[in-house]
């Protein structure tokens, strides 16, 4: 033990196109303020480079999974997600990360939390932030999560073993309704933008969908092009903030911007051909059903988030939404939706029962352990604010 620092056991996993630090619940202080300080110290936040911690200095690699014993009898573990900001003093528990959720399944197998009698272990995850149940089917090899396989996902080099992740229980988990306003389309007055047509959908996470043409865009713009246009980004955030207030997740637009994790903001357009920003391959219009670009934490997502995938799949099955409008008749009749994103594409299966409830909101990811070890945190982080 170092006399001036304390140790915290950590694991680092890649889940889908994200990377996160995993910490057991009992490793963290119980008090909210002290816990926040310790988490920020582990990540090296707030600092744009996170140079004094383990964070990856971008929104896809500054994520935390807190794993604890199950508080629901129908699950195997509790999983609390936190987005740790690197450019502000914020640890946000406002939603979930679908990519990191896939790694939770792998973690549960690797740590022996679930039995691994067969070739696939089913992990029932209590997602604490949204109080819903996720099901992860994790391939097993030698009692551990299998890592080798032929599943390829855009935004991750190589291939891996496919983990099927089902968010069937997540519809309405944040606001209580899959359509928080009750409408597939709303027209809301937004300062600086006028009346804006949008769809607000709650499944996996809440997402505000706006047609790209509403903001004068084609829909295939590069992430860096969008982020470089400060006027455009200000309009996008004004729309997102107005929606946040509309559905009761913030009292004011200023409060919404100060806590920017949820809702996500997505620009949607019909299928188009474009070049991947990550590896340069062509994404062809006939290979996708919809073109989408998504922003969260005030930054553009370089691929597409898992929970955003779930929500887009749900929106595609609700007649009249702006997502549904982009689809061909053939795409509307299928259970699988192919989403074109900046790095390539992602598929989601979305099915509804006769009563309108979702029976499946599932997609495949790959995940693997990158590190087991200890993080060192200075004593004064625990002793004082």
C-alpha positions in Angstrom: 0.0 0.0 0.0 1.2 3.5 -0.8 0.9 5.7 2.3 -0.6 8.6 0.4 -3.0 6.7 -1.8 -5.8 4.1 -1.6 -6.5 1.3 -4.0 -9.7 0.6 -5.9 -10.1 -2.6 -7.8 -11.1 -2.0 -11.4 -11.6 -3.8 -14.7 -11.7 -2.1 -18.1 -13.9 -3.6 -20.8 -14.7 -2.7 -24.4 -18.4 -3.1 -25.0 -19.4 -2.6 -28.6 -18.0 0.8 -29.8 -17.5 2.1 -26.3 -15.0 1.4 -23.5 -15.7 1.6 -19.8 -14.3 1.2 -16.3 -16.1 -1.4 -14.2 -16.1 -1.1 -10.4 -17.8 -3.2 -7.8 -20.4 -1.3 -5.7 -18.5 -2.1 -2.4 -15.3 -0.5 -3.7 -16.9 2.9 -3.8 -17.9 5.3 -0.9 -21.6 5.3 0.0 -21.9 9.1 0.2 -22.8 10.8 -3.0 -20.3 13.7 -2.9 -17.4 11.5 -1.9 -18.3 8.9 -4.5 -18.3 11.5 -7.2 -14.9 12.7 -6.2 -13.5 9.2 -6.2 -15.0 8.4 -9.6 -13.6 11.6 -11.1 -10.2 10.8 -9.6 -10.2 7.3 -11.2 -11.0 8.8 -14.6 -8.9 11.9 -14.2 -11.9 14.3 -14.6 -12.6 17.0 -15.2 -9.7 17.5 -17.6 -10.0 17.4 -21.5 -7.1 14.9 -21.6 -7.9 12.9 -18.4 -4.2 12.7 -18.2 -4.1 12.0 -14.4 -6.6 9.1 -14.6 -7.8 6.1 -16.7 -10.4 7.9 -18.8 -10.0 7.9 -22.6 -10.7 11.7 -23.1 -13.8 11.3 -25.3 -17.4 10.6 -24.7 -17.2 6.9 -26.0 -14.4 6.1 -23.6 -15.3 7.9 -20.4 -18.0 5.6 -19.1 -18.5 3.8 -15.8 -20.3 0.6 -14.9 -21.0 0.0 -11.2 -21.8 -3.6 -10.5 -23.6 -4.7 -7.3 -25.6 -7.6 -6.0 -29.2 -7.9 -7.4 -31.9 -5.8 -5.8 -34.5 -7.6 -7.8 -35.2 -11.3 -7.4 -35.6 -11.8 -11.1 -32.1 -10.6 -12.0 -28.5 -11.7 -11.5 -26.9 -8.3 -10.7 -27.4 -4.6 -10.5 -25.8 -2.4 -13.0 -25.6 1.4 -12.6 -24.2 3.4 -15.6 -22.5 6.8 -15.3 -21.2 9.0 -18.0 -18.2 10.8 -16.6 -17.6 14.2 -18.3 -14.1 15.2 -19.1 -14.8 18.8 -19.9 -17.2 19.7 -17.0 -17.7 18.8 -13.3 -20.3 16.2 -14.0 -20.9 12.5 -13.4 -24.3 11.8 -15.1 -26.6 9.0 -14.1 -29.4 10.1 -16.3 -29.5 7.1 -18.7 -27.8 4.0 -19.9 -25.2 2.9 -22.5 -26.2 0.0 -24.6 -22.7 -0.7 -25.7 -21.4 -0.9 -22.2 -24.5 -3.0 -21.3 -23.1 -5.8 -23.6 -19.9 -5.8 -21.6 -21.9 -6.2 -18.3 -23.0 -9.6 -19.6 -19.4 -10.5 -20.3 -18.3 -9.2 -16.9 -21.0 -11.3 -15.2 -19.6 -14.5 -16.9 -16.0 -13.7 -16.3 -16.6 -12.9 -12.6 -18.6 -16.1 -12.0 -21.8 -14.1 -11.2 -23.9 -16.4 -13.4 -23.6 -20.2 -14.0 -21.9 -21.3 -17.3 -23.2 -24.8 -17.8 -23.8 -24.6 -21.5 -22.3 -22.8 -24.5 -24.4 -19.7 -23.9 -25.0 -18.0 -20.5 -28.1 -15.9 -20.1 -27.5 -12.9 -17.9 -30.5 -11.0 -16.5 -29.3 -7.5 -15.7 -31.2 -5.0 -13.5 -30.4 -1.7 -15.2 -30.7 0.6 -12.1 -30.8 4.0 -13.9 -33.9 3.0 -15.8 -35.2 0.3 -13.5 -35.6 -2.2 -16.3 -34.4 -5.7 -17.1 -31.9 -6.4 -19.9 -31.1 -9.9 -21.1 -27.7 -10.7 -22.4 -27.0 -14.0 -24.1 -23.2 -14.4 -23.8 -21.2 -17.2 -25.6 -19.0 -19.1 -23.2 -15.6 -20.7 -23.6 -13.9 -22.5 -20.7 -16.2 -20.9 -18.1 -15.3 -17.3 -19.4 -17.0 -15.0 -21.9 -15.9 -16.1 -25.3 -14.0 -13.4 -27.2 -13.2 -15.1 -30.6 -15.9 -15.2 -33.3 -17.0 -14.0 -36.6 -19.3 -11.2 -35.5 -18.1 -7.9 -37.0 -19.5 -4.5 -35.9 -18.7 -1.2 -37.6 -16.5 1.0 -35.5 -14.5 -1.9 -33.9 -11.4 -3.6 -35.5 -11.6 -7.3 -36.2 -14.3 -9.7 -35.1 -15.6 -11.2 -31.9 -18.2 -13.5 -30.3 -21.7 -12.1 -30.7 -23.6 -11.1 -27.6 -27.3 -10.7 -28.1 -28.7 -7.9 -26.0 -32.4 -7.5 -25.6 -33.9 -4.3 -24.2 -37.5 -5.5 -24.4 -38.3 -4.1 -21.0 -37.0 -0.6 -21.6 -39.9 1.0 -23.5 -41.0 4.0 -21.4 -38.4 3.3 -18.7 -37.4 7.0 -18.3 -40.7 8.8 -18.7 -43.3 6.1 -18.2 -44.4 6.1 -21.8 -42.8 5.0 -25.1 -44.2 8.3 -26.5 -43.7 10.7 -23.6 -46.0 13.3 -25.1 -48.5 10.8 -26.4 -47.9 11.9 -30.0 -45.7 10.3 -32.7 -44.9 13.8 -33.9 -44.9 17.1 -32.0 -44.4 20.6 -33.2 -42.6 22.7 -30.6 -41.6 26.4 -30.6 -37.9 26.6 -30.0 -36.1 29.9 -29.3 -33.9 30.8 -32.3 -35.4 28.0 -34.4 -39.2 28.7 -34.6 -41.6 25.8 -34.8 -39.7 22.5 -35.1 -41.3 19.1 -36.0 -39.9 16.2 -34.0 -40.6 12.8 -32.6 -39.8 12.1 -28.9 -39.4 8.4 -28.1 -38.5 6.6 -24.9 -37.0 3.1 -25.3 -33.5 2.2 -24.1 -33.0 6.0 -23.7 -35.1 9.0 -24.6 -34.2 10.3 -28.1 -35.4 13.4 -29.9 -35.6 12.7 -33.6 -35.5 15.6 -36.1 -35.3 15.3 -39.9 -32.0 16.4 -41.2 -33.6 18.7 -43.8 -35.3 20.7 -41.0 -31.8 22.1 -40.2 -30.8 22.5 -43.8 -28.7 19.3 -43.8 -28.5 16.4 -46.2 -28.0 13.9 -43.4 -24.7 12.4 -44.4 -22.5 15.2 -43.0 -19.3 14.2 -41.2 -19.3 14.5 -37.4 -16.5 17.0 -37.5 -18.4 19.1 -40.0 -21.4 19.3 -37.7 -19.3 20.0 -34.6 -17.4 22.8 -36.4 -20.7 24.6 -37.2 -21.3 26.3 -33.8 -24.5 27.9 -35.0 -25.9 24.5 -36.0 -24.8 22.9 -32.7 -26.5 25.7 -30.8 -29.8 25.1 -32.7 -29.5 21.3 -32.1 -29.0 21.9 -28.3 -31.9 24.4 -28.2 -34.2 21.8 -29.7 -33.0 19.1 -27.4 -33.3 21.4 -24.3 -36.8 22.5 -25.3 -37.8 18.8 -25.5 -36.2 18.0 -22.2 -38.4 20.6 -20.6 -41.4 19.5 -22.5 -41.3 16.0 -21.2 -40.4 17.0 -17.6 -36.8 15.9 -17.4 -35.6 19.5 -16.7 -37.4 22.6 -15.4 -35.5 25.0 -17.7 -33.5 24.9 -20.9 -30.4 26.0 -18.9 -30.9 23.0 -16.6 -31.2 20.7 -19.5 -27.9 21.9 -21.0 -26.1 21.7 -17.7 -27.1 18.0 -17.5 -26.9 17.0 -21.2 -26.8 13.2 -21.2 -30.5 12.5 -21.9 -32.4 12.9 -24.1 -30.1 12.1 -27.0 -30.6 14.1 -30.2 -30.8 12.3 -33.6 -30.9 13.6 -37.2 -32.7 11.2 -39.6 -33.0 11.0 -43.3 -33.8 8.4 -46.0 -31.2 5.8 -47.0 -28.2 7.4 -48.7 -24.8 6.3 -49.8 -21.8 7.8 -48.0 -18.2 7.0 -46.9 -17.5 5.7 -43.4 -15.6 8.3 -41.3 -13.8 5.5 -39.5 -12.3 3.2 -42.2 -13.4 4.8 -45.4 -15.6 2.0 -46.7 -18.7 2.9 -48.6 -22.1 2.6 -46.9 -24.5 2.0 -49.7 -28.1 3.2 -49.7 -29.5 -0.3 -50.5 -27.7 -1.7 -47.5 -29.5 0.4 -44.9 -33.1 1.5 -44.2 -32.4 4.9 -42.6 -29.5 7.4 -42.3 -28.9 8.8 -38.9 -26.5 11.0 -37.0 -26.7 11.2 -33.2 -25.4 13.7 -30.6 -25.1 13.2 -26.8 -23.2 15.0 -24.1 -23.0 17.9 -26.6 -20.8 15.9 -28.9 -21.5 13.9 -32.1 -21.4 10.1 -31.7 -18.7 8.6 -34.0 -20.9 5.5 -34.6 -24.3 4.9 -33.0 -25.1 4.2 -29.3 -26.7 0.9 -28.3 -29.6 2.6 -26.5 -30.0 5.0 -29.4 -30.2 1.9 -31.7 -32.9 0.4 -29.5 -34.9 3.7 -29.5 -34.6 4.1 -33.3 -35.8 0.5 -33.7 -38.8 1.2 -31.5 -39.6 4.5 -33.3 -39.5 2.6 -36.7 -42.4 0.4 -35.5 -44.6 3.3 -34.4 -46.6 4.6 -37.5 -46.2 8.3 -38.0 -42.9 9.0 -36.2 -40.2 10.8 -38.2 -38.2 7.6 -38.2 -41.1 5.6 -39.7 -41.5 8.3 -42.3 -38.0 7.7 -43.7 -38.6 4.0 -44.3 -39.8 2.2 -47.4 -42.9 0.1 -47.3 -40.7 -3.0 -47.3 -38.6 -1.7 -44.4 -41.8 -0.9 -42.4 -42.9 -4.5 -42.8 -39.7 -6.1 -41.5 -38.7 -6.7 -37.9 -35.1 -5.8 -38.6 -34.0 -2.2 -39.0 -30.6 -1.3 -40.6 -29.4 2.0 -39.4 -26.7 3.9 -41.3 -24.4 5.8 -39.0 -21.1 7.8 -39.4 -18.9 4.7 -39.0 -21.0 2.2 -40.9 -24.3 0.5 -39.9 -26.0 -1.4 -37.1 -29.0 -3.7 -37.1 -31.8 -4.0 -34.5 -34.7 -6.3 -34.2 -37.9 -4.6 -33.0 -41.1 -6.5 -32.5 -44.5 -5.4 -31.0 -47.3 -7.6 -29.7 -51.0 -7.2 -30.6 -51.4 -5.0 -27.5 -48.7 -2.6 -28.9 -46.1 -3.6 -26.2 -42.6 -4.4 -27.4 -41.7 -8.1 -27.2 -38.2 -7.7 -28.5 -35.7 -4.8 -28.9 -32.5 -6.7 -29.6 -29.1 -6.2 -31.3 -25.7 -7.9 -31.4 -22.5 -6.5 -29.9 -19.1 -7.9 -29.1 -17.2 -7.2 -25.9 -14.1 -8.3 -24.1 -12.0 -7.7 -21.0 -9.0 -5.4 -21.5 -7.6 -5.1 -18.0 -8.0 -6.2 -14.4 -6.1 -4.2 -11.8 -6.2 -1.4 -9.2 -6.6 2.3 -9.5 -4.7 4.6 -7.1 -6.6 7.5 -5.6 -5.0 10.1 -3.3 -6.0 10.0 0.3 -7.3 13.6 0.3 -10.0 12.7 -2.3 -11.6 10.6 0.4 -10.8 12.9 3.3 -12.0 16.3 2.0 -14.0 17.9 -0.8 
